Amino acid sequence: MIVHHGNPDAGSDLTRQLAEAAGQPLLLIDHELDNVSQRARELAAFIERYRAAVVNIVGPRASHWPEGYAVSRRIFQAVFRSEV
């Protein structure tokens, strides 16, 4: 799962390219839309579709998007608290 705010940075884009090249499932979460419940529904559907036991989370460095960690955490909390 790549969480970003607006356009993904170079590192996130590289991760996307590598995941696609390896045939790995990938979920892009653009939190520019700022809707945690919608993003949580997308994540829940992704987990169900791919029967994912592990979800790796990547995104911009904290120095580029300080809120990124908190956003990712709120999304995961909503999924695992069954708020979707």
Buried (B, 14 or more C-beta within 10 A) or exposed (E): BBBBBEEBBEBBEEBBEEBEEEEEBBBEBBBEEEEBEBBBBBBBEBBEEEEBEEBEBBBBEEEEBEEBEEBBEBBBEBBEEEEB
